[in-house]
Amino acid sequence: MTGIDRKRAVAAYKERKGAYGIYVIRCVAGPDLPPHIWIGQTPTLDTIRNRIWFTLRQGTNPHRTLQDAWHRHGADSLAFEVLDRLEDEDDTPPYVRATRLKDRLAHWRAVLDAQVI
């Protein structure tokens, strides 16, 4: 890749529209254990899974129950899923986006009886 191609690729990455939304991480370690469910919101749905898995591999995830499940049951017992994908529009003010995320997080937390991360 030449320098010009790299600059174009970086510029295209920076200009992409991000999707924000709600995600869930489930741990089903075995049939005898109840499932553990964590739910979160993010302005970057495309990258949040990699970010969380990186901190779990390093042992530095700030959510102790999630980190403990990773250590006890392993990476294969955790599943990541996007629940709500909200597309970012150019004219959407940040406070409206934050309110929408907060409302959707409260909804899914109640539906799934999940821990918020």
Secondary structure, DSSP 8 states (H G I E B T S, - for coil): --HHHHHHHHHHHHHS--EEEEEEEEE---TTS--EEEEEEES-HHHHHHHHHHHHHHT--S-HHHHHHHHHH-GGGEEEEEEEEEE--TT--HHHHHHHHHHHHHHHHHHHT-EE-
